[in-house]
Amino acid sequence: MAIEYLSDEQVARYGQFAGEPSPQELESFSGWMLRRWSGRGSSGARTTG
């Protein structure tokens, strides 16, 4: 990634989270992951209808 156009502050925090996630954010992400993976078989491949 070219970093010449980023400020020193932007380069320093690149790839880092802005802070700790809230309980609501964690709950939302957990629900998304469960929905995402609930349709998969043991091989990791998607199952069909």
C-alpha positions in Angstrom: 0.0 0.0 0.0 1.3 3.4 -0.9 1.5 5.6 2.2 3.0 8.7 0.8 -0.4 10.5 0.9 -1.2 9.5 4.5 -0.3 11.7 7.6 2.1 10.3 10.2 -0.9 9.8 12.5 -2.8 7.8 9.9 0.2 5.6 9.2 0.7 5.0 13.0 -2.8 3.7 13.5 -3.2 1.9 10.2 -4.6 -1.6 10.8 -5.7 -0.9 14.3 -9.1 -0.7 15.9 -10.4 2.7 17.1 -11.3 1.2 20.5 -12.9 -1.7 22.3 -16.2 -2.9 20.7 -19.4 -2.2 22.7 -21.4 -5.2 24.0 -24.0 -4.3 21.3 -21.4 -4.5 18.5 -20.1 -7.9 19.8 -23.6 -9.2 20.0 -24.4 -8.0 16.5 -21.1 -9.6 15.1 -21.8 -12.8 16.9 -25.3 -13.1 15.4 -23.8 -12.3 11.9 -21.2 -15.1 12.4 -23.9 -17.6 13.5 -26.0 -16.8 10.5 -23.0 -16.9 8.2 -21.9 -20.3 9.3 -25.2 -22.0 10.2 -25.7 -23.2 6.6 -22.4 -25.0 6.2 -21.8 -28.7 6.4 -18.9 -30.3 8.2 -16.6 -29.9 5.1 -17.1 -26.1 5.2 -18.9 -26.2 1.8 -22.3 -24.5 1.5 -25.2 -26.9 1.6 -28.0 -26.4 -0.9 -31.7 -26.2 -0.3 
